[in-house]
Amino acid sequence: MATTAFGAMSVAKQAKLARTDGDTLRLVDAAVSAAAIVTGLAILYRELKRLGDDDVLLG
């Protein structure tokens, strides 16, 4: 989770710098990186939800 948060901050900085410089390629790279972070979080959420579904005590 900490690595994901650090990555998100890095992507935000990269996107801001790309917008300031008008660098389209860097902006696309930041967007792809952000999509990878969102996908990773979605997979993590799904796996944690599955663990909760299998646990008798959690319902």
URMO-V480193 format. One record per backbone hydrogen bond with DSSP energy under -1.0 kcal/mol. NH is the residue of the N-H (numbers start at 1). CO is the residue of the C=O. Records with the same first field share a line. If there is no record, write none. Layout:
BEGIN
NH: CO ; CO
END
This chain:
BEGIN
5: 1
6: 2
7: 3
8: 4
9: 5
10: 6
11: 7
12: 8
13: 9
14: 10
15: 11
16: 12
17: 13
18: 14
19: 15
20: 16
21: 17
22: 18
23: 18
27: 23
28: 24
29: 25
30: 26
31: 27
32: 28
33: 29
34: 30
35: 31
36: 32
37: 33
38: 34
39: 35
40: 36
41: 37
42: 38
43: 39
44: 40
45: 41
46: 42
47: 43
48: 44
49: 45
50: 46
51: 47
52: 48
53: 49
54: 50
END
